[in-house]
């Protein structure tokens, strides 16, 4: 990739040679994503859980996707409960999961929309919601959404959600989806509260979601 970038910059802007170098760079990036996803899928249980404030993880994710959301005309809404206790999780793995969910949500709203992130405690677990009001998922597709290599995207590998699901399971948690065509989607992630967390938090209901539901 480095050599392709270097030689590409030596050719005039708009030339066929520079365009060819750009194709090489983009293909290297694509292959790198596939390999990274394969590694993540094969090692989902390689986690190092510790006390983590998921609010901080979510804020970091929002920094990463903010510019992309702005370009797509997507407004971001935060709904974080106050004094949410720490979760027992691997922060890097949780970042991988939540970034994947947020990027999928943005892809589902090509014409703009609202990305809502929720954080709360419910029945001894930390719940994170990632909601979009985009194109939604067809009922026939929903049962396969976490299957490896299953994707409806032209450029997708079908490994992102499968990896996310396995990572959440390795934490002793659950990842669920509710969706309906043209009504958006809601991903709900539930992982255990850190037993030593000193932060109390009220137990509240999850926000209302879309009618069709699939769970794996």
Secondary structure, DSSP 4 states (H G I P E B T S, - for coil): -HHHHHHHHHSPTT-HHHHHHHHHHHHHHHHHHHHHHHHHHHTTT----EEE-HHHHHHHHHHHHHHHHHHHTEEEEEEE-TTPPPEEE-HHHHHHHHHHHHHHHHHT-TT-EEEEEEEEEETTEEEEEEEE-SS---HHHHTTTTSTT---STT--S-HHHHHHHHHHHTT-EEEEEE-TTS-EEEEEEEEBPTT------B-PPPP--S-EEE-
